[in-house]
Every structure is written in C-alpha cells, then in structure tokens.
Amino acid sequence: MNFRPKARLALSAPALGLALAATGALADPSQELIDAAKAEGMLTTIALPHSWCGYGDVIQGFKDKYGIEVNELNPNAGSADELEAVKANKGNTGPQAPDVLDVGLSFGPTAKEQGLLQPYKVSTWDSIPDDAKDAEGYWYGDYYGVLGFAVNEDIFPDAPQSFAALKDSEFMNSVALQGDPRTGNSVMMAVYAAGIAEGGAPGADALNKGIAYFKGLKDGGNYVPVNGSAQNIAQGTTPIYFDWDYNLLAMRDKLAGNPPVSVVVPEDAVIAGVYVQAISAYAPHPNAAKLWMEYLYSDEGQLGWLAGYCHPIRFNDMAKRGVIPQELLDNLPPAENYAKAVFPSLDEQSAAKEAVAQNWGTEMGVQ
C-alpha cells in the first residue's frame, strides 16, 4: 500500500473561495457574530502546525476573510498539552489562554467531563455525522486520517509494507515514533495499530500488544528512542517513522525528493483516527472562537483541510452536493488504501489511553 499521489495541491484561500462560489457554498455566519468577533480582535489557537492538515492555509484563509489576528500557541503541543493549557489559564484573559482546541477523539469527552469546554453548534451541524459529535455541541469531529509510516528511500529503496516487516534486522536502528504515546493521540494510535497488527482485540488488549511490539523492536535494536521528524528522516537519524498519513504526505512534499520518501499504509493494520474541535469554557475571545468554528465547518474550511490531505468530516455531504473541485479529488491517495480502515470507538480509545498511561513507561523503561 505504498502510495505516491501528486505533489500537494496548494490551493490558496482565494482559489478555494472561487471554487466554492462556482458550486454554491453555504451561507456565511450572521453579521452579528462577525461583528462581535471583530470587536474581540483576536483568536488564540494551540497545537496547529502549519503543515498539519493544511492548517497554514486554513489559518491564513480565516485571517483574510475576517481580518482577525490569530495568536498561535505551541504548534507542536499534543492533545493532553492542550487540555493542560486550558486548565492552567482558567482565570487568564491574556495571550496564553487558548480559545479553541483540536484534539484526538478520546480527549473530547474527557475535556467535557472536566468542565473545560463550552457548547456551540455550527450552522452546518446537521451535516456532521451523529457518531462524530457530542449531542450537546461540546465537541465535534473535524477530519480523519489513517496511521502510516514514512520511509527514506535513499536508505531503504524497497519500502517495507507492514508492521511485521519492520521486525526484520534489515531495519536496525531505523524505526521511530513521533513522540511519547502518553501525551499525543497520533503516537498512541500508532502503538494501537501495531497491536491490532499483532492480533490484539480492540481496546486495551491492542494497546498492550502494541507496547509489546515496540518493546520487541527496542530489544531487537530496530527501535530508535528519538522523535521522528522531517529533519531526522532527511538526515537518516530516523529513516522510518510513524504518523498520520496527512502529516507524512505533507512532510514528503516539503522535502521535494531530497531525500525521496515513501508513505506506507501498513497492510496488516489500517487504523483511522478522528480529531475533534471544541471551544474552551474559559475562552477570552468566545465570539472569535465561534466564528473560527463556522469557518472550519463551512465548505471553504473543509476544502482547506482536504487540500492538506485530511478527509474533512463533512466530506460525504459535500461530495453529494458536488462542491468538491475535481482537482482536489484527483490529488487524494487511491481510495483502496482506505478500504480496510477501522475506526476505534470512543470506549476502545479510552481503554487504550488508560493502558498506555499505565504500561508504556514501565515496559519501555522511560519516565
């Protein structure tokens, strides 16, 4: 399942706007909300790297459309870090308090239970699938991808195609994760996917079998305890590392063949992950936060994510309405790469989250 789509389609916000104008985009949010958001003058985001899901263009599109400053906090933070930032800034109306969150699916209910979110239903609410949103509007799915791994082709011209293949001694000192699975959803799901490939049952069993898998790679000398990144893959420090497909594809495009990179969806486990959006209960700029949500869940915002290789949550609705430009559809990886995708449930992810917190450090010998 090694795929090589065309170079990433860099549709600017204006270009997306023209495409939408031609296909009948949904109405803009109310002028009352726009005026209130502009009066606040700022939106504070957190954990949104510009290469993730095309967020660089999405943020610019929002700024261009509404003239509101976007204060970007800690782009490389994980989902757990985002919740901690909300907790730490409950009484802070300054620039260190995030207005909005983009977290892994299992973190949405957790944040709601902890009183960290406020409800808001966007105008396109009905077109978001029911199983991807909180019924009261505290959180809602935004996009999804599948777990894969990138391979430096200069070092490994014949890219491995499975978790099982990575056990081979050929890949000594080569395999890495993007970070710590106890703090980042994408890393936890990579461990989970390894467990599914090893025959684990959905939930804690898969996560624990995934830990055993990576412990085996570590004991065999294949696992590198260094965070995988574009720089490290280019230098050969981590010539193979795991992440969501959209991040790996954007990274591959950015490297532009120096070195050449393959992005592989492991044939023995295709695990999909949904991320969710939410507004902080303590948002200093609540109206700007609501306007941001309206933008993200408009056709324009959803197409911005699609241009960054993420499957937006309203994809099916927009496809039925014929508002997705063909050039974007042509730029997606082949559909067969996603045919076997499995979406772990909230309960399964919650069980996995508990298991990784309890067992990763002990089994891997890390704090």
Steps between C-alpha positions, in 0.01 A plus 500: 500500500785733423341801332640800320232759423584810304678786671276665756245729342564845642158659459505845658205630696396726209518204260287293732257788524467519122437127480230530765339797333461288190345208685266665748661524842292520815409842638744699713441527876284783633627854477435531873752224574751643252477845661535358852805297398663798331440706813700241698772533237688178563475121498747288696567150369728227630666189351444586133819445298467662160589173327226308686187463284589813305446712812738768376267580209189451714619752759595746227161454337324588826719807550443617143124448519435671832806714575542346846848444644587137579729446798656155459620322816739203507436350155661168596296437817310173544135453593578460870707820489201686359276399791771597747528841334128558556526391864804718563334810355149486647523852638733640235360721227844563350671351195595172671139383535380292202155572359466182296625143503573234238547169683479125450152350523547350847602839641166665410284316757779531757511877459120520520494296822764729650295810420760635258267555202201713407233381255447653157325353198623630165253584225599183309435285809249268334753392234750376764440126558328429832765251608770765459360769729380563852121531494515816712763668280796490738726340235469382140716308253697707253709264283657157495798313360665161531822397672794441272876527496748690286811338356819669380545336159867588480555263792223248428412500126256213552274638768359248750123466475393378843559509873623142477765594244650761734616222734762395246862565595535698177335787687744515790509847664237629257147506641364789707180647636421869480501546877366355824175301462387612846464862391423494127197336338674425170784323680264300718306391193822385331562271797135390484530421129808286568296307756220439251759369253623268774152356544385710795131543573369858469562704814757447774611163360605657171684778679688258726592279206621816325724578796634146482564551129706815553680344795593216266630750245697669776647174632589399145673831432257624235323765709669840528402699815511828306195689381434449132493822295563632151850606603581163652368303206700719260817454706440128538480520879148352483465373142162345587244665726127488569236772478165573339505466122423869444797612707733259322378603156545869580848425634586302187384785278702753700817293459433498124711194426794591724493223606227309316242373749241224481185520711367157592162400638588171676318214334453312829320782687320803356391707799312825448483782749252784534602830657248736658456875541379677812483843661660555838258568785735782596560644151603868524359549149183286489347669197821471298506134604145448371584678175808279463277194536259636241792547262645153560165331442408706195570349158802729471657384826428134429663527157802665664552185706445281195772690316727398789419127449254477792156355440261766639210378709247649256663331201197284414260793520715714272559214256123446468451870434778504240703780659837324515724615212611206287862609528481439874345157452769412246769591752384257769672167559326203333175406671610138540757610758209579731275205418605304810501797737374431852374784722556415869204598713514750784488218756783318324711814485431579864610150601813538285575839655483350850717205400773712345511725806541200728738284298709692245752645743550173690535278193716741298716610794420872470370753750 
